[in-house]
């Protein structure tokens, strides 16, 4: 049995579709602000593997609530991983491109030096360190720009605004790989099986969609697929200030996936189905 932390988030919902026999823990059942409670939940369920699909994802709010974000994004997964080490079961954990500073234009390799720009990235980086230190068979999957038919994400926002307005100004100097939540769910399940068979595959991997694109061009693709007559004007990050600084370069080097039997998902192939589901026509 696979135990999943998360219930209503984008990846958790997609995991539920693909692994209906898994056990999913909502916040009411396992609150990540109580790390030892999360570890106790693992021990009580005695699963064959654990996937952590829950996190603090409010990037801007983390700037003023870093301690709370760090408890959820670092202390909790560390406690989970230690429980998994005790039970000798695999632990799969999701991380983010925000652990890097976004400098340059080359994709970041998993072993590239980290340098988060803000509180959210710092909290996720500490979570990675805690997972590694626990000693469990583990996979840390760094991903970026997650989208699906559920939750708060760029595709849903663009569809809503695209039906309300004739034009939108969208950041054009941030580049990354939009990643379908369904593909992340499949990768997580693949890694649990792989680690059960070969704990030596433990490590940090990059998993983001292809091809890399700007937010503005991603928005244009969404409008075209949805057949919305909403023009997209590219702007700079400086034109759209936010409390937390965003990395300009979110490209991730995913070349290590081939050795795992995985490949980068093509977000262009996933986009029509996500839009159809949002519109209720899937």
C-alpha positions, 0 to 999 in steps of 0.5 A: 500500500502507498501512503500519500500526504495530500488530498486536494492538491494538484498532484494528489488528485492525479495520484488518486486517479492513478492509484485508487488503492493508495491511502490519502491523508488530508490535512485533518488526518495529518497536518504538516504543521505537526511533523511528528504527527506525520511520522506517527501516521506513517508508522500507524499505517505501515505502508510499502512506500510514502509519497509526500504530495503536500506542501506550503505553496504560497510563495509570496506569503512565505516571505512574512511567514517563513517559520510556518513555511519551513515547518511544513516544507522542511521539518515535516518531510524530514520527519516523514523520511526518518519514519520511512528509514525506520520502516525501510520503505521508500519516500518520494518527495516533491521539490522545486526550481525555486532552490536555484537563483534563476541566473543565466539561461542554461538548464540547472542540473541536479548537482548545480549549486543552490541559492534560493531567492526567497523564503519559499525556496529556502524552506524547500531546500531545507526540506531536501536536506532533511530528507537526504539526512534521514537515510531512507531510500528516497527520490526528490523530484524537483519540478516547476510550473505545475498545472492541471484541471484543479487547484490554483494554477496558471492555466486555470487563471488564464482561462478565467481571465481570457474569457473576461478580457480582450488582452492581458499583460504576462511576464515574458522574461521568466522561462521554464517548463510547464509540467502536467500534474498527471505526469508528476503523479505517474513519475512519483508512482514509478519512483516508488516501484523503482526504489522498492526494487533498487534503493540505490536509485535514491537521489535528486532528480529533475522532472519538468515539462518540455519544451521550455517556454516563457509565461507569455508564450505559455499564455498564448498557447492556452488562448489558442487551444481554448480559442479565446480572442485574448491578446497577450502582451509580454512584459518584464518581471520588473513590470509585475512586482511581487513580494517574493522574487521569482527566478528568471531561469526555471529551466531544469536539466532532466537528462537524468530521467532516461536512466530511470525509465522516465522522460520529460512530458510534453506540456503541449500534448497535455494541455488540450485534455486539461482545458477540456476537463476544466470546461467540463467537456472531457 
